[in-house]
């Protein structure tokens, strides 16, 4: 039985993204809640900008990690 690296990479990429997003949330959520206050944090506008930035940052770091792994010849695409 041969490993299908295409299927494995389809699992690795979302896992890297979610781990980075989770770490970002742990490091910044309490600070943002204090900055906006509990009342303002309940509004969708404040949370939308926070999560939008979190997704952009996680996507960028994930792409950077993928190119580093490609440069190290651990993955290919």
Biopython code that builds the backbone (N, CA, C, O; Angstrom):
import numpy as np
from Bio.PDB.StructureBuilder import StructureBuilder

atoms = [
    (1, "UNK", "N", (0.841, -1.170, 0.000)),
    (1, "UNK", "CA", (0.000, 0.000, 0.000)),
    (1, "UNK", "C", (0.890, 1.239, 0.000)),
    (1, "UNK", "O", (1.819, 1.352, 0.800)),
    (2, "UNK", "N", (0.597, 2.149, -0.894)),
    (2, "UNK", "CA", (1.418, 3.340, -1.063)),
    (2, "UNK", "C", (0.713, 4.554, -0.452)),
    (2, "UNK", "O", (-0.506, 4.690, -0.549)),
    (3, "UNK", "N", (1.495, 5.427, 0.173)),
    (3, "UNK", "CA", (0.934, 6.644, 0.758)),
    (3, "UNK", "C", (0.548, 7.623, -0.343)),
    (3, "UNK", "O", (1.294, 7.825, -1.301)),
    (4, "UNK", "N", (-0.615, 8.221, -0.193)),
    (4, "UNK", "CA", (-1.049, 9.252, -1.133)),
    (4, "UNK", "C", (-0.785, 10.601, -0.482)),
    (4, "UNK", "O", (-1.543, 11.045, 0.381)),
    (5, "UNK", "N", (0.300, 11.251, -0.903)),
    (5, "UNK", "CA", (0.709, 12.503, -0.276)),
    (5, "UNK", "C", (-0.267, 13.631, -0.548)),
    (5, "UNK", "O", (-0.312, 14.596, 0.216)),
    (6, "UNK", "N", (-1.047, 13.540, -1.609)),
    (6, "UNK", "CA", (-2.057, 14.551, -1.887)),
    (6, "UNK", "C", (-3.130, 14.572, -0.812)),
    (6, "UNK", "O", (-3.555, 15.641, -0.373)),
    (7, "UNK", "N", (-3.567, 13.394, -0.388)),
    (7, "UNK", "CA", (-4.590, 13.316, 0.660)),
    (7, "UNK", "C", (-4.033, 13.747, 2.012)),
    (7, "UNK", "O", (-4.730, 14.376, 2.807)),
    (8, "UNK", "N", (-2.779, 13.405, 2.265)),
    (8, "UNK", "CA", (-2.162, 13.793, 3.537)),
    (8, "UNK", "C", (-2.017, 15.307, 3.607)),
    (8, "UNK", "O", (-2.260, 15.904, 4.656)),
    (9, "UNK", "N", (-1.622, 15.937, 2.496)),
    (9, "UNK", "CA", (-1.458, 17.391, 2.506)),
    (9, "UNK", "C", (-2.798, 18.094, 2.656)),
    (9, "UNK", "O", (-2.859, 19.200, 3.193)),
    (10, "UNK", "N", (-3.875, 17.463, 2.186)),
    (10, "UNK", "CA", (-5.197, 18.052, 2.384)),
    (10, "UNK", "C", (-5.604, 18.056, 3.855)),
    (10, "UNK", "O", (-6.479, 18.827, 4.251)),
    (11, "UNK", "N", (-4.992, 17.221, 4.651)),
    (11, "UNK", "CA", (-5.243, 17.220, 6.090)),
    (11, "UNK", "C", (-4.272, 18.125, 6.839)),
    (11, "UNK", "O", (-4.625, 18.713, 7.861)),
    (12, "UNK", "N", (-3.046, 18.233, 6.326)),
    (12, "UNK", "CA", (-2.029, 19.021, 7.011)),
    (12, "UNK", "C", (-2.297, 20.517, 6.897)),
    (12, "UNK", "O", (-2.143, 21.245, 7.878)),
    (13, "UNK", "N", (-2.689, 20.982, 5.734)),
    (13, "UNK", "CA", (-2.887, 22.423, 5.521)),
    (13, "UNK", "C", (-3.967, 22.991, 6.443)),
    (13, "UNK", "O", (-3.710, 23.996, 7.107)),
    (14, "UNK", "N", (-5.169, 22.397, 6.519)),
    (14, "UNK", "CA", (-6.153, 22.940, 7.474)),
    (14, "UNK", "C", (-5.718, 22.806, 8.929)),
    (14, "UNK", "O", (-6.049, 23.651, 9.761)),
    (15, "UNK", "N", (-4.978, 21.745, 9.234)),
    (15, "UNK", "CA", (-4.510, 21.568, 10.614)),
    (15, "UNK", "C", (-3.543, 22.678, 10.994)),
    (15, "UNK", "O", (-3.639, 23.226, 12.092)),
    (16, "UNK", "N", (-2.612, 23.021, 10.106)),
    (16, "UNK", "CA", (-1.681, 24.122, 10.367)),
    (16, "UNK", "C", (-2.447, 25.423, 10.550)),
    (16, "UNK", "O", (-2.176, 26.181, 11.481)),
    (17, "UNK", "N", (-3.409, 25.684, 9.659)),
    (17, "UNK", "CA", (-4.208, 26.906, 9.730)),
    (17, "UNK", "C", (-4.957, 26.995, 11.060)),
    (17, "UNK", "O", (-4.936, 28.039, 11.711)),
    (18, "UNK", "N", (-5.610, 25.924, 11.463)),
    (18, "UNK", "CA", (-6.401, 25.949, 12.699)),
    (18, "UNK", "C", (-5.525, 26.078, 13.937)),
    (18, "UNK", "O", (-5.914, 26.736, 14.902)),
    (19, "UNK", "N", (-4.357, 25.463, 13.923)),
    (19, "UNK", "CA", (-3.444, 25.595, 15.061)),
    (19, "UNK", "C", (-2.977, 27.036, 15.203)),
    (19, "UNK", "O", (-2.939, 27.570, 16.312)),
    (20, "UNK", "N", (-2.622, 27.668, 14.092)),
    (20, "UNK", "CA", (-2.178, 29.065, 14.126)),
    (20, "UNK", "C", (-3.315, 29.978, 14.577)),
    (20, "UNK", "O", (-3.104, 30.893, 15.372)),
    (21, "UNK", "N", (-4.518, 29.726, 14.066)),
    (21, "UNK", "CA", (-5.680, 30.527, 14.465)),
    (21, "UNK", "C", (-5.969, 30.378, 15.952)),
    (21, "UNK", "O", (-6.285, 31.361, 16.622)),
    (22, "UNK", "N", (-5.864, 29.170, 16.470)),
    (22, "UNK", "CA", (-6.099, 28.925, 17.888)),
    (22, "UNK", "C", (-5.054, 29.624, 18.751)),
    (22, "UNK", "O", (-5.391, 30.220, 19.774)),
    (23, "UNK", "N", (-3.795, 29.553, 18.348)),
    (23, "UNK", "CA", (-2.734, 30.232, 19.095)),
    (23, "UNK", "C", (-2.954, 31.743, 19.082)),
    (23, "UNK", "O", (-2.776, 32.402, 20.106)),
    (24, "UNK", "N", (-3.339, 32.296, 17.935)),
    (24, "UNK", "CA", (-3.628, 33.723, 17.837)),
    (24, "UNK", "C", (-4.771, 34.103, 18.776)),
    (24, "UNK", "O", (-4.700, 35.121, 19.465)),
    (25, "UNK", "N", (-5.809, 33.294, 18.803)),
    (25, "UNK", "CA", (-6.960, 33.573, 19.660)),
    (25, "UNK", "C", (-6.559, 33.535, 21.138)),
    (25, "UNK", "O", (-6.969, 34.398, 21.914)),
    (26, "UNK", "N", (-5.764, 32.543, 21.527)),
    (26, "UNK", "CA", (-5.324, 32.445, 22.925)),
    (26, "UNK", "C", (-4.507, 33.676, 23.318)),
    (26, "UNK", "O", (-4.675, 34.216, 24.412)),
    (27, "UNK", "N", (-3.626, 34.114, 22.425)),
    (27, "UNK", "CA", (-2.737, 35.227, 22.756)),
    (27, "UNK", "C", (-3.427, 36.590, 22.751)),
    (27, "UNK", "O", (-2.959, 37.504, 23.431)),
    (28, "UNK", "N", (-4.519, 36.756, 22.010)),
    (28, "UNK", "CA", (-5.086, 38.094, 21.832)),
    (28, "UNK", "C", (-6.521, 38.290, 22.311)),
    (28, "UNK", "O", (-6.960, 39.434, 22.430)),
    (29, "UNK", "N", (-7.256, 37.246, 22.587)),
    (29, "UNK", "CA", (-8.680, 37.400, 22.893)),
    (29, "UNK", "C", (-8.921, 38.237, 24.146)),
    (29, "UNK", "O", (-9.758, 39.140, 24.133)),
    (30, "UNK", "N", (-8.207, 37.953, 25.213)),
    (30, "UNK", "CA", (-8.431, 38.707, 26.450)),
    (30, "UNK", "C", (-8.052, 40.177, 26.296)),
    (30, "UNK", "O", (-8.727, 41.055, 26.834)),
    (31, "UNK", "N", (-6.987, 40.442, 25.569)),
    (31, "UNK", "CA", (-6.579, 41.834, 25.334)),
    (31, "UNK", "C", (-7.651, 42.589, 24.545)),
    (31, "UNK", "O", (-7.960, 43.738, 24.862)),
    (32, "UNK", "N", (-8.205, 41.961, 23.541)),
    (32, "UNK", "CA", (-9.240, 42.620, 22.728)),
    (32, "UNK", "C", (-10.516, 42.843, 23.527)),
    (32, "UNK", "O", (-11.166, 43.880, 23.392)),
    (33, "UNK", "N", (-10.865, 41.887, 24.342)),
    (33, "UNK", "CA", (-12.070, 42.059, 25.165)),
    (33, "UNK", "C", (-11.891, 43.209, 26.144)),
    (33, "UNK", "O", (-12.833, 43.964, 26.387)),
    (34, "UNK", "N", (-10.694, 43.356, 26.710)),
    (34, "UNK", "CA", (-10.431, 44.472, 27.618)),
    (34, "UNK", "C", (-10.433, 45.797, 26.865)),
    (34, "UNK", "O", (-10.909, 46.809, 27.380)),
    (35, "UNK", "N", (-9.898, 45.789, 25.644)),
    (35, "UNK", "CA", (-9.827, 47.012, 24.852)),
    (35, "UNK", "C", (-11.215, 47.494, 24.441)),
    (35, "UNK", "O", (-11.518, 48.684, 24.537)),
    (36, "UNK", "N", (-12.056, 46.568, 23.984)),
    (36, "UNK", "CA", (-13.395, 46.947, 23.538)),
    (36, "UNK", "C", (-14.397, 47.022, 24.683)),
    (36, "UNK", "O", (-15.400, 47.726, 24.571)),
    (37, "UNK", "N", (-14.154, 46.322, 25.766)),
    (37, "UNK", "CA", (-15.108, 46.234, 26.859)),
    (37, "UNK", "C", (-16.098, 45.116, 26.577)),
    (37, "UNK", "O", (-16.302, 44.729, 25.427)),
    (38, "UNK", "N", (-16.705, 44.607, 27.625)),
    (38, "UNK", "CA", (-17.624, 43.472, 27.441)),
    (38, "UNK", "C", (-18.833, 43.860, 26.613)),
    (38, "UNK", "O", (-19.314, 43.054, 25.816)),
    (39, "UNK", "N", (-19.341, 45.081, 26.783)),
    (39, "UNK", "CA", (-20.519, 45.497, 26.030)),
    (39, "UNK", "C", (-20.206, 45.641, 24.544)),
    (39, "UNK", "O", (-20.969, 45.170, 23.700)),
    (40, "UNK", "N", (-19.092, 46.287, 24.222)),
    (40, "UNK", "CA", (-18.738, 46.492, 22.823)),
    (40, "UNK", "C", (-18.324, 45.182, 22.162)),
    (40, "UNK", "O", (-18.533, 45.010, 20.961)),
    (41, "UNK", "N", (-17.742, 44.257, 22.917)),
    (41, "UNK", "CA", (-17.301, 42.992, 22.340)),
    (41, "UNK", "C", (-18.488, 42.170, 21.867)),
    (41, "UNK", "O", (-18.340, 41.329, 20.980)),
    (42, "UNK", "N", (-19.680, 42.400, 22.453)),
    (42, "UNK", "CA", (-20.872, 41.664, 22.044)),
    (42, "UNK", "C", (-21.405, 42.138, 20.698)),
    (42, "UNK", "O", (-22.190, 41.428, 20.069)),
    (43, "UNK", "N", (-20.999, 43.317, 20.243)),
    (43, "UNK", "CA", (-21.432, 43.802, 18.937)),
    (43, "UNK", "C", (-20.681, 43.071, 17.836)),
    (43, "UNK", "O", (-19.496, 42.768, 17.977)),
    (44, "UNK", "N", (-21.370, 42.791, 16.749)),
    (44, "UNK", "CA", (-20.769, 42.021, 15.671)),
    (44, "UNK", "C", (-19.641, 42.772, 14.978)),
    (44, "UNK", "O", (-18.703, 42.148, 14.481)),
    (45, "UNK", "N", (-19.712, 44.078, 14.936)),
    (45, "UNK", "CA", (-18.687, 44.848, 14.239)),
    (45, "UNK", "C", (-17.309, 44.669, 14.833)),
    (45, "UNK", "O", (-16.335, 44.494, 14.100)),
    (46, "UNK", "N", (-17.212, 44.710, 16.148)),
    (46, "UNK", "CA", (-15.918, 44.552, 16.811)),
    (46, "UNK", "C", (-15.369, 43.144, 16.599)),
    (46, "UNK", "O", (-14.180, 42.968, 16.331)),
    (47, "UNK", "N", (-16.225, 42.161, 16.718)),
    (47, "UNK", "CA", (-15.773, 40.780, 16.535)),
    (47, "UNK", "C", (-15.442, 40.483, 15.077)),
    (47, "UNK", "O", (-14.532, 39.704, 14.792)),
    (48, "UNK", "N", (-16.178, 41.102, 14.154)),
    (48, "UNK", "CA", (-15.918, 40.865, 12.735)),
    (48, "UNK", "C", (-14.518, 41.319, 12.359)),
    (48, "UNK", "O", (-13.796, 40.584, 11.685)),
    (49, "UNK", "N", (-14.120, 42.509, 12.777)),
    (49, "UNK", "CA", (-12.779, 42.990, 12.459)),
    (49, "UNK", "C", (-11.704, 42.146, 13.121)),
    (49, "UNK", "O", (-10.650, 41.905, 12.532)),
    (50, "UNK", "N", (-11.962, 41.699, 14.333)),
    (50, "UNK", "CA", (-11.000, 40.844, 15.036)),
    (50, "UNK", "C", (-10.794, 39.535, 14.277)),
    (50, "UNK", "O", (-9.656, 39.147, 14.011)),
    (51, "UNK", "N", (-11.883, 38.853, 13.927)),
    (51, "UNK", "CA", (-11.763, 37.562, 13.260)),
    (51, "UNK", "C", (-11.278, 37.709, 11.823)),
    (51, "UNK", "O", (-10.612, 36.816, 11.299)),
    (52, "UNK", "N", (-11.600, 38.810, 11.194)),
    (52, "UNK", "CA", (-11.086, 39.053, 9.846)),
    (52, "UNK", "C", (-9.559, 39.156, 9.883)),
    (52, "UNK", "O", (-8.871, 38.556, 9.057)),
    (53, "UNK", "N", (-9.044, 39.907, 10.830)),
    (53, "UNK", "CA", (-7.603, 40.019, 10.987)),
    (53, "UNK", "C", (-6.963, 38.696, 11.370)),
    (53, "UNK", "O", (-5.875, 38.365, 10.898)),
    (54, "UNK", "N", (-7.637, 37.943, 12.221)),
    (54, "UNK", "CA", (-7.117, 36.637, 12.642)),
    (54, "UNK", "C", (-7.021, 35.680, 11.459)),
    (54, "UNK", "O", (-6.043, 34.944, 11.332)),
    (55, "UNK", "N", (-8.021, 35.688, 10.604)),
    (55, "UNK", "CA", (-8.011, 34.801, 9.437)),
    (55, "UNK", "C", (-6.939, 35.224, 8.445)),
    (55, "UNK", "O", (-6.241, 34.371, 7.895)),
    (56, "UNK", "N", (-6.793, 36.534, 8.204)),
    (56, "UNK", "CA", (-5.741, 37.006, 7.285)),
    (56, "UNK", "C", (-4.356, 36.634, 7.812)),
    (56, "UNK", "O", (-3.512, 36.154, 7.055)),
    (57, "UNK", "N", (-4.125, 36.851, 9.090)),
    (57, "UNK", "CA", (-2.828, 36.543, 9.676)),
    (57, "UNK", "C", (-2.551, 35.030, 9.632)),
    (57, "UNK", "O", (-1.445, 34.616, 9.284)),
    (58, "UNK", "N", (-3.534, 34.220, 9.977)),
    (58, "UNK", "CA", (-3.358, 32.770, 9.957)),
    (58, "UNK", "C", (-3.113, 32.258, 8.545)),
    (58, "UNK", "O", (-2.306, 31.350, 8.343)),
    (59, "UNK", "N", (-3.800, 32.830, 7.573)),
    (59, "UNK", "CA", (-3.588, 32.430, 6.182)),
    (59, "UNK", "C", (-2.169, 32.762, 5.743)),
    (59, "UNK", "O", (-1.499, 31.936, 5.123)),
    (60, "UNK", "N", (-1.712, 33.959, 6.060)),
    (60, "UNK", "CA", (-0.362, 34.362, 5.681)),
    (60, "UNK", "C", (0.712, 33.501, 6.320)),
    (60, "UNK", "O", (1.665, 33.100, 5.653)),
    (61, "UNK", "N", (0.568, 33.215, 7.596)),
    (61, "UNK", "CA", (1.557, 32.379, 8.292)),
    (61, "UNK", "C", (1.509, 30.952, 7.764)),
    (61, "UNK", "O", (2.551, 30.308, 7.638)),
    (62, "UNK", "N", (0.308, 30.443, 7.451)),
    (62, "UNK", "CA", (0.186, 29.104, 6.885)),
    (62, "UNK", "C", (0.890, 29.016, 5.540)),
    (62, "UNK", "O", (1.600, 28.046, 5.276)),
    (63, "UNK", "N", (0.703, 30.014, 4.690)),
    (63, "UNK", "CA", (1.379, 30.031, 3.391)),
    (63, "UNK", "C", (2.888, 30.101, 3.578)),
    (63, "UNK", "O", (3.632, 29.422, 2.870)),
    (64, "UNK", "N", (3.342, 30.909, 4.516)),
    (64, "UNK", "CA", (4.769, 31.002, 4.799)),
    (64, "UNK", "C", (5.331, 29.655, 5.257)),
    (64, "UNK", "O", (6.398, 29.243, 4.803)),
    (65, "UNK", "N", (4.623, 28.973, 6.147)),
    (65, "UNK", "CA", (5.059, 27.653, 6.619)),
    (65, "UNK", "C", (5.089, 26.650, 5.476)),
    (65, "UNK", "O", (6.008, 25.835, 5.394)),
    (66, "UNK", "N", (4.094, 26.697, 4.592)),
    (66, "UNK", "CA", (4.077, 25.773, 3.457)),
    (66, "UNK", "C", (5.272, 25.995, 2.539)),
    (66, "UNK", "O", (5.876, 25.030, 2.070)),
    (67, "UNK", "N", (5.626, 27.266, 2.273)),
    (67, "UNK", "CA", (6.780, 27.530, 1.428)),
    (67, "UNK", "C", (8.096, 27.137, 2.117)),
    (67, "UNK", "O", (9.039, 26.707, 1.452)),
    (68, "UNK", "N", (8.158, 27.284, 3.428)),
    (68, "UNK", "CA", (9.349, 26.821, 4.152)),
    (68, "UNK", "C", (9.460, 25.303, 4.068)),
    (68, "UNK", "O", (10.554, 24.777, 3.860)),
    (69, "UNK", "N", (8.346, 24.590, 4.225)),
    (69, "UNK", "CA", (8.361, 23.133, 4.107)),
    (69, "UNK", "C", (8.718, 22.696, 2.690)),
    (69, "UNK", "O", (9.398, 21.687, 2.501)),
    (70, "UNK", "N", (8.257, 23.460, 1.690)),
    (70, "UNK", "CA", (8.628, 23.159, 0.304)),
    (70, "UNK", "C", (10.116, 23.405, 0.094)),
    (70, "UNK", "O", (10.779, 22.606, -0.568)),
    (71, "UNK", "N", (10.647, 24.475, 0.634)),
    (71, "UNK", "CA", (12.060, 24.802, 0.507)),
    (71, "UNK", "C", (12.937, 23.736, 1.164)),
    (71, "UNK", "O", (14.038, 23.448, 0.694)),
    (72, "UNK", "N", (12.438, 23.156, 2.255)),
    (72, "UNK", "CA", (13.166, 22.081, 2.939)),
    (72, "UNK", "C", (12.933, 20.708, 2.277)),
    (72, "UNK", "O", (13.453, 19.696, 2.746)),
    (73, "UNK", "N", (12.160, 20.682, 1.203)),
    (73, "UNK", "CA", (11.839, 19.467, 0.445)),
    (73, "UNK", "C", (11.080, 18.446, 1.285)),
    (73, "UNK", "O", (11.242, 17.239, 1.104)),
    (74, "UNK", "N", (10.256, 18.932, 2.199)),
    (74, "UNK", "CA", (9.420, 18.032, 2.983)),
    (74, "UNK", "C", (8.063, 17.807, 2.332)),
    (74, "UNK", "O", (7.425, 16.777, 2.548)),
    (75, "UNK", "N", (7.626, 18.777, 1.535)),
    (75, "UNK", "CA", (6.392, 18.637, 0.760)),
    (75, "UNK", "C", (6.671, 19.137, -0.647)),
    (75, "UNK", "O", (7.674, 19.807, -0.895)),
    (76, "UNK", "N", (5.786, 18.810, -1.551)),
    (76, "UNK", "CA", (5.914, 19.323, -2.919)),
    (76, "UNK", "C", (4.533, 19.718, -3.421)),
    (76, "UNK", "O", (3.537, 19.046, -3.155)),
    (77, "UNK", "N", (4.501, 20.819, -4.149)),
    (77, "UNK", "CA", (3.275, 21.255, -4.790)),
    (77, "UNK", "C", (3.606, 22.043, -6.012)),
    (77, "UNK", "O", (2.705, 22.510, -6.709)),
]
sb = StructureBuilder()
sb.init_structure("model")
sb.init_model(0)
sb.init_chain("A")
sb.init_seg("    ")
for serial, (resi, resn, name, xyz) in enumerate(atoms, 1):
    if name == "N":
        sb.init_residue(resn, " ", resi, " ")
    sb.init_atom(name, np.array(xyz, "f"), 0.0, 1.0, " ", f" {name:<3s}", serial, name[0])
structure = sb.get_structure()
